[in-house]
Amino acid sequence: MKNRILDRMLSFSKSRLVIAGVSVVLIIVLLPTTARSQFGLDPCCAIISAGLNTISGLLKSVVAKPLGAIQQSEQQAATFEQQVVYPVAAINQAKGLAVQFQAQFAQLRQLSQVAVASATLPNPQQLEQALLSRTIAAIPNVSANYSAVYGPVMPATDAPQPLRDLVDTTDAEAQAAMKKAIEIDALADVELQAAEQINQQLQNAAPGSATILEAQTSAWLVRANAYTQAAMAELVRVRSIELANQGAQLKFSAAHAVTLHDSNGQLLQQGVR
């Protein structure tokens, strides 16, 4: 808006100046070259001087005043930005908090990397090492380590098929939950790194870039919420398998009771005979 007003004022001033200049030139051209004043002075000098005075007056009245008003308006806008929109004290305070948060982020990283391994035997140690590795490269080793600790699914000759299916489903979900835990730990490390980078940018960011940093932070917040939802979904699956196992145990017990009842009935009939 200010640029448009300035352009209009300048165009108007230019037109006034052009008209005045053309007038002076025409007077000089049309004036006879032999004309002299009674004092012997060339009248062209007086006319040129009058024209220059006219142009100077136009510059002062038409151009200088509007430009002064525009400069004053820009100064007021700059003062408003410095005192209200981007106050220096608030910016320095925010940067100080960013420096403080950087130290807290470092403490959080150290706490998240504290060793909590507690297994003492070889097979459990390998499984625990994979579960606490915080790297997706250890995920392929989970199945073998799990089988070494909890054993594989029993062969068909040792258990009925429904029981083998139940054990296989339970083992599969348990391994999936372990793999998901490793993945979430790795994602948490990436999120901490992103938080530290954003905090470092805040320490040296210009006030005008706050919107961009805010958008980046919002994007990471959405990602973090998605990872949290994925972890909650895995917990729901684990709980569902647990409830399903309880229901299956009741079904197996009921089926076993029916089989036992039938067997007892057959034995009693044989005893009566």
Secondary structure as a PSIPRED ss2 file (coil, helix, strand):
# PSIPRED VFORMAT (PSIPRED V4.0)

   1 M C   1.000  0.000  0.000
   2 K H   0.000  1.000  0.000
   3 N H   0.000  1.000  0.000
   4 R H   0.000  1.000  0.000
   5 I H   0.000  1.000  0.000
   6 L H   0.000  1.000  0.000
   7 D H   0.000  1.000  0.000
   8 R H   0.000  1.000  0.000
   9 M H   0.000  1.000  0.000
  10 L H   0.000  1.000  0.000
  11 S H   0.000  1.000  0.000
  12 F H   0.000  1.000  0.000
  13 S H   0.000  1.000  0.000
  14 K H   0.000  1.000  0.000
  15 S H   0.000  1.000  0.000
  16 R H   0.000  1.000  0.000
  17 L H   0.000  1.000  0.000
  18 V H   0.000  1.000  0.000
  19 I H   0.000  1.000  0.000
  20 A H   0.000  1.000  0.000
  21 G H   0.000  1.000  0.000
  22 V H   0.000  1.000  0.000
  23 S H   0.000  1.000  0.000
  24 V H   0.000  1.000  0.000
  25 V H   0.000  1.000  0.000
  26 L H   0.000  1.000  0.000
  27 I H   0.000  1.000  0.000
  28 I H   0.000  1.000  0.000
  29 V H   0.000  1.000  0.000
  30 L H   0.000  1.000  0.000
  31 L C   1.000  0.000  0.000
  32 P C   1.000  0.000  0.000
  33 T C   1.000  0.000  0.000
  34 T C   1.000  0.000  0.000
  35 A C   1.000  0.000  0.000
  36 R C   1.000  0.000  0.000
  37 S C   1.000  0.000  0.000
  38 Q C   1.000  0.000  0.000
  39 F C   1.000  0.000  0.000
  40 G C   1.000  0.000  0.000
  41 L C   1.000  0.000  0.000
  42 D C   1.000  0.000  0.000
  43 P H   0.000  1.000  0.000
  44 C H   0.000  1.000  0.000
  45 C H   0.000  1.000  0.000
  46 A H   0.000  1.000  0.000
  47 I H   0.000  1.000  0.000
  48 I H   0.000  1.000  0.000
  49 S H   0.000  1.000  0.000
  50 A H   0.000  1.000  0.000
  51 G H   0.000  1.000  0.000
  52 L H   0.000  1.000  0.000
  53 N H   0.000  1.000  0.000
  54 T H   0.000  1.000  0.000
  55 I H   0.000  1.000  0.000
  56 S H   0.000  1.000  0.000
  57 G H   0.000  1.000  0.000
  58 L H   0.000  1.000  0.000
  59 L H   0.000  1.000  0.000
  60 K H   0.000  1.000  0.000
  61 S H   0.000  1.000  0.000
  62 V H   0.000  1.000  0.000
  63 V H   0.000  1.000  0.000
  64 A H   0.000  1.000  0.000
  65 K H   0.000  1.000  0.000
  66 P H   0.000  1.000  0.000
  67 L H   0.000  1.000  0.000
  68 G H   0.000  1.000  0.000
  69 A H   0.000  1.000  0.000
  70 I H   0.000  1.000  0.000
  71 Q H   0.000  1.000  0.000
  72 Q H   0.000  1.000  0.000
  73 S H   0.000  1.000  0.000
  74 E H   0.000  1.000  0.000
  75 Q H   0.000  1.000  0.000
  76 Q H   0.000  1.000  0.000
  77 A H   0.000  1.000  0.000
  78 A H   0.000  1.000  0.000
  79 T H   0.000  1.000  0.000
  80 F H   0.000  1.000  0.000
  81 E H   0.000  1.000  0.000
  82 Q H   0.000  1.000  0.000
  83 Q H   0.000  1.000  0.000
  84 V H   0.000  1.000  0.000
  85 V H   0.000  1.000  0.000
  86 Y C   1.000  0.000  0.000
  87 P C   1.000  0.000  0.000
  88 V H   0.000  1.000  0.000
  89 A H   0.000  1.000  0.000
  90 A H   0.000  1.000  0.000
  91 I H   0.000  1.000  0.000
  92 N H   0.000  1.000  0.000
  93 Q H   0.000  1.000  0.000
  94 A H   0.000  1.000  0.000
  95 K H   0.000  1.000  0.000
  96 G H   0.000  1.000  0.000
  97 L H   0.000  1.000  0.000
  98 A H   0.000  1.000  0.000
  99 V H   0.000  1.000  0.000
 100 Q H   0.000  1.000  0.000
 101 F H   0.000  1.000  0.000
 102 Q H   0.000  1.000  0.000
 103 A H   0.000  1.000  0.000
 104 Q H   0.000  1.000  0.000
 105 F H   0.000  1.000  0.000
 106 A H   0.000  1.000  0.000
 107 Q H   0.000  1.000  0.000
 108 L H   0.000  1.000  0.000
 109 R H   0.000  1.000  0.000
 110 Q H   0.000  1.000  0.000
 111 L H   0.000  1.000  0.000
 112 S H   0.000  1.000  0.000
 113 Q C   1.000  0.000  0.000
 114 V C   1.000  0.000  0.000
 115 A C   1.000  0.000  0.000
 116 V C   1.000  0.000  0.000
 117 A C   1.000  0.000  0.000
 118 S C   1.000  0.000  0.000
 119 A C   1.000  0.000  0.000
 120 T C   1.000  0.000  0.000
 121 L C   1.000  0.000  0.000
 122 P H   0.000  1.000  0.000
 123 N H   0.000  1.000  0.000
 124 P H   0.000  1.000  0.000
 125 Q H   0.000  1.000  0.000
 126 Q H   0.000  1.000  0.000
 127 L H   0.000  1.000  0.000
 128 E H   0.000  1.000  0.000
 129 Q H   0.000  1.000  0.000
 130 A H   0.000  1.000  0.000
 131 L H   0.000  1.000  0.000
 132 L C   1.000  0.000  0.000
 133 S C   1.000  0.000  0.000
 134 R C   1.000  0.000  0.000
 135 T C   1.000  0.000  0.000
 136 I H   0.000  1.000  0.000
 137 A H   0.000  1.000  0.000
 138 A H   0.000  1.000  0.000
 139 I H   0.000  1.000  0.000
 140 P H   0.000  1.000  0.000
 141 N H   0.000  1.000  0.000
 142 V H   0.000  1.000  0.000
 143 S H   0.000  1.000  0.000
 144 A H   0.000  1.000  0.000
 145 N H   0.000  1.000  0.000
 146 Y H   0.000  1.000  0.000
 147 S H   0.000  1.000  0.000
 148 A H   0.000  1.000  0.000
 149 V H   0.000  1.000  0.000
 150 Y H   0.000  1.000  0.000
 151 G C   1.000  0.000  0.000
 152 P C   1.000  0.000  0.000
 153 V C   1.000  0.000  0.000
 154 M C   1.000  0.000  0.000
 155 P C   1.000  0.000  0.000
 156 A C   1.000  0.000  0.000
 157 T C   1.000  0.000  0.000
 158 D C   1.000  0.000  0.000
 159 A C   1.000  0.000  0.000
 160 P C   1.000  0.000  0.000
 161 Q H   0.000  1.000  0.000
 162 P H   0.000  1.000  0.000
 163 L H   0.000  1.000  0.000
 164 R H   0.000  1.000  0.000
 165 D H   0.000  1.000  0.000
 166 L H   0.000  1.000  0.000
 167 V H   0.000  1.000  0.000
 168 D H   0.000  1.000  0.000
 169 T H   0.000  1.000  0.000
 170 T H   0.000  1.000  0.000
 171 D H   0.000  1.000  0.000
 172 A H   0.000  1.000  0.000
 173 E H   0.000  1.000  0.000
 174 A H   0.000  1.000  0.000
 175 Q H   0.000  1.000  0.000
 176 A H   0.000  1.000  0.000
 177 A H   0.000  1.000  0.000
 178 M H   0.000  1.000  0.000
 179 K H   0.000  1.000  0.000
 180 K H   0.000  1.000  0.000
 181 A H   0.000  1.000  0.000
 182 I H   0.000  1.000  0.000
 183 E H   0.000  1.000  0.000
 184 I H   0.000  1.000  0.000
 185 D H   0.000  1.000  0.000
 186 A H   0.000  1.000  0.000
 187 L H   0.000  1.000  0.000
 188 A H   0.000  1.000  0.000
 189 D H   0.000  1.000  0.000
 190 V H   0.000  1.000  0.000
 191 E H   0.000  1.000  0.000
 192 L H   0.000  1.000  0.000
 193 Q H   0.000  1.000  0.000
 194 A H   0.000  1.000  0.000
 195 A H   0.000  1.000  0.000
 196 E H   0.000  1.000  0.000
 197 Q H   0.000  1.000  0.000
 198 I H   0.000  1.000  0.000
 199 N H   0.000  1.000  0.000
 200 Q H   0.000  1.000  0.000
 201 Q H   0.000  1.000  0.000
 202 L H   0.000  1.000  0.000
 203 Q H   0.000  1.000  0.000
 204 N H   0.000  1.000  0.000
 205 A C   1.000  0.000  0.000
 206 A C   1.000  0.000  0.000
 207 P H   0.000  1.000  0.000
 208 G H   0.000  1.000  0.000
 209 S H   0.000  1.000  0.000
 210 A H   0.000  1.000  0.000
 211 T H   0.000  1.000  0.000
 212 I H   0.000  1.000  0.000
 213 L H   0.000  1.000  0.000
 214 E H   0.000  1.000  0.000
 215 A H   0.000  1.000  0.000
 216 Q H   0.000  1.000  0.000
 217 T H   0.000  1.000  0.000
 218 S H   0.000  1.000  0.000
 219 A H   0.000  1.000  0.000
 220 W H   0.000  1.000  0.000
 221 L H   0.000  1.000  0.000
 222 V H   0.000  1.000  0.000
 223 R H   0.000  1.000  0.000
 224 A H   0.000  1.000  0.000
 225 N H   0.000  1.000  0.000
 226 A H   0.000  1.000  0.000
 227 Y H   0.000  1.000  0.000
 228 T H   0.000  1.000  0.000
 229 Q H   0.000  1.000  0.000
 230 A H   0.000  1.000  0.000
 231 A H   0.000  1.000  0.000
 232 M H   0.000  1.000  0.000
 233 A H   0.000  1.000  0.000
 234 E H   0.000  1.000  0.000
 235 L H   0.000  1.000  0.000
 236 V H   0.000  1.000  0.000
 237 R H   0.000  1.000  0.000
 238 V H   0.000  1.000  0.000
 239 R H   0.000  1.000  0.000
 240 S H   0.000  1.000  0.000
 241 I H   0.000  1.000  0.000
 242 E H   0.000  1.000  0.000
 243 L H   0.000  1.000  0.000
 244 A H   0.000  1.000  0.000
 245 N H   0.000  1.000  0.000
 246 Q H   0.000  1.000  0.000
 247 G H   0.000  1.000  0.000
 248 A H   0.000  1.000  0.000
 249 Q H   0.000  1.000  0.000
 250 L H   0.000  1.000  0.000
 251 K H   0.000  1.000  0.000
 252 F H   0.000  1.000  0.000
 253 S H   0.000  1.000  0.000
 254 A H   0.000  1.000  0.000
 255 A H   0.000  1.000  0.000
 256 H H   0.000  1.000  0.000
 257 A H   0.000  1.000  0.000
 258 V H   0.000  1.000  0.000
 259 T H   0.000  1.000  0.000
 260 L H   0.000  1.000  0.000
 261 H H   0.000  1.000  0.000
 262 D H   0.000  1.000  0.000
 263 S H   0.000  1.000  0.000
 264 N H   0.000  1.000  0.000
 265 G H   0.000  1.000  0.000
 266 Q H   0.000  1.000  0.000
 267 L H   0.000  1.000  0.000
 268 L H   0.000  1.000  0.000
 269 Q H   0.000  1.000  0.000
 270 Q H   0.000  1.000  0.000
 271 G H   0.000  1.000  0.000
 272 V H   0.000  1.000  0.000
 273 R C   1.000  0.000  0.000
